Amino acid sequence: MPGGSADWLCSVRGGAGNEQLELITPFQLYFNPELIFKHFQVWRLITNYLFFGPVGFNFLFNMIFLYRYCRMLEEGSFRGRTADFVFMFLFGGLLMTLFGLFVNLVFLGQAFTIMLVYVWSRRNPYVRMNFFGLLIFQAPFLPWVLMGFSLLLGNSIIVDLLGIAVGHIYFFLEDIFPNQPGGRRLLKTPSLLKAVFDTPEDDPNYNPLPEERPGGFAWGEGQRLGG
């Protein structure tokens, strides 16, 4: 997985823009607090999560993991809870951005992917994983295996540690602390997000009138044989 440090950004200076579509360069996207707050380039708060390096193994690796674990979370523990899912994105992104002010990171997309992997792995602790046919382990070890793999590729593990830290903070506040004696749920999805993303629940007391069917035939209704 590609690193997110400023050293990596300097290594692509002068070449990244010409190797791709030549529309934009990483220097227009990376996280820079001075450009954001002093020059009002606020788009960098979002675009730094969208760049995963030039197309190659690292890029495909990130895309596969991002898609896979985002989908499994949405269809699993967040099924029917789209607003809560979006709120996790916003909370994780905000926390990473705050941490990004104090560490030398310019792209946070990989950290966000690791956060999703961490949350999924902690919510599915008994799933057995097979990593490239070489390692078999329980799901909670997956983020650490990915960090070790990233280290073997020569990348900085700071990005992975940031994703693990933010994922653990979310998991602790959402799944652990509310179930402790005296604990309560501190992360509450804003009503605005629920109104936008969640469909209203059906009223159990609502009794709709029977629909008029063409020709007066009771479509879909069967009769017991011999009745």
HUGI-V367929 format. One record per residue. N is the residue number from 1. RES is the residue in one letter. SS is DSSP state (H for helix, E for strand, - for the rest). OMEGA is omega as a letter, one per 40 degrees, with the letter a starting at -180 (999 if undefined). Layout:
N	RES	SS	OMEGA
N	RES	SS	OMEGA
//
This chain:
1	M	-	a
2	P	-	i
3	G	-	a
4	G	-	a
5	S	E	i
6	A	H	i
7	D	H	i
8	W	H	i
9	L	H	i
10	C	H	a
11	S	H	i
12	V	-	a
13	R	-	i
14	G	-	a
15	G	-	a
16	A	H	a
17	G	H	a
18	N	H	a
19	E	H	a
20	Q	-	a
21	L	-	i
22	E	-	i
23	L	-	i
24	I	-	i
25	T	-	i
26	P	H	a
27	F	H	i
28	Q	H	a
29	L	-	a
30	Y	-	a
31	F	-	i
32	N	-	a
33	P	H	a
34	E	H	i
35	L	H	a
36	I	H	a
37	F	H	a
38	K	-	a
39	H	-	i
40	F	-	i
41	Q	-	a
42	V	-	a
43	W	-	a
44	R	H	i
45	L	H	a
46	I	H	a
47	T	H	i
48	N	-	i
49	Y	-	a
50	L	-	a
51	F	-	a
52	F	-	i
53	G	-	i
54	P	-	a
55	V	-	a
56	G	-	a
57	F	H	a
58	N	H	i
59	F	H	a
60	L	H	i
61	F	H	i
62	N	H	a
63	M	H	a
64	I	H	a
65	F	H	i
66	L	H	a
67	Y	H	a
68	R	H	a
69	Y	H	i
70	C	H	i
71	R	H	a
72	M	H	i
73	L	H	a
74	E	H	a
75	E	H	a
76	G	-	a
77	S	-	i
78	F	-	a
79	R	-	a
80	G	-	a
81	R	-	a
82	T	H	a
83	A	H	i
84	D	H	i
85	F	H	i
86	V	H	i
87	F	H	i
88	M	H	i
89	F	H	a
90	L	H	i
91	F	H	i
92	G	H	i
93	G	H	i
94	L	H	a
95	L	H	i
96	M	H	i
97	T	H	i
98	L	H	i
99	F	H	a
100	G	H	i
101	L	-	a
102	F	-	i
103	V	-	a
104	N	-	i
105	L	E	a
106	V	-	i
107	F	-	a
108	L	-	a
109	G	H	i
110	Q	H	i
111	A	H	i
112	F	H	i
113	T	H	i
114	I	H	i
115	M	H	i
116	L	H	i
117	V	H	a
118	Y	H	a
119	V	H	i
120	W	H	a
121	S	H	i
122	R	H	i
123	R	H	i
124	N	-	a
125	P	-	a
126	Y	-	i
127	V	-	i
128	R	E	a
129	M	E	i
130	N	E	a
131	F	E	i
132	F	-	i
133	G	-	a
134	L	-	a
135	L	E	i
136	I	E	a
137	F	E	i
138	Q	E	a
139	A	H	a
140	P	H	i
141	F	H	a
142	L	H	i
143	P	H	a
144	W	H	i
145	V	H	i
146	L	H	i
147	M	H	i
148	G	H	i
149	F	H	i
150	S	H	i
151	L	H	i
152	L	H	i
153	L	-	i
154	G	-	a
155	N	-	i
156	S	-	a
157	I	-	a
158	I	H	a
159	V	H	a
160	D	H	i
161	L	H	i
162	L	H	i
163	G	H	i
164	I	H	a
165	A	H	a
166	V	H	i
167	G	H	i
168	H	H	i
169	I	H	i
170	Y	H	a
171	F	H	a
172	F	H	a
173	L	H	a
174	E	H	a
175	D	H	a
176	I	H	a
177	F	H	i
178	P	H	a
179	N	H	i
180	Q	-	i
181	P	-	a
182	G	-	a
183	G	-	i
184	R	-	a
185	R	-	a
186	L	-	a
187	L	-	i
188	K	-	a
189	T	-	i
190	P	-	a
191	S	H	i
192	L	H	i
193	L	H	i
194	K	H	i
195	A	H	a
196	V	H	a
197	F	H	a
198	D	-	i
199	T	-	a
200	P	-	i
201	E	-	i
202	D	-	i
203	D	-	a
204	P	-	a
205	N	-	a
206	Y	-	a
207	N	-	a
208	P	-	i
209	L	-	i
210	P	-	a
211	E	-	i
212	E	-	a
213	R	-	a
214	P	H	i
215	G	H	i
216	G	H	a
217	F	-	a
218	A	-	a
219	W	-	i
220	G	-	a
221	E	-	a
222	G	-	i
223	Q	-	i
224	R	-	i
225	L	-	i
226	G	-	a
227	G	-	999
//
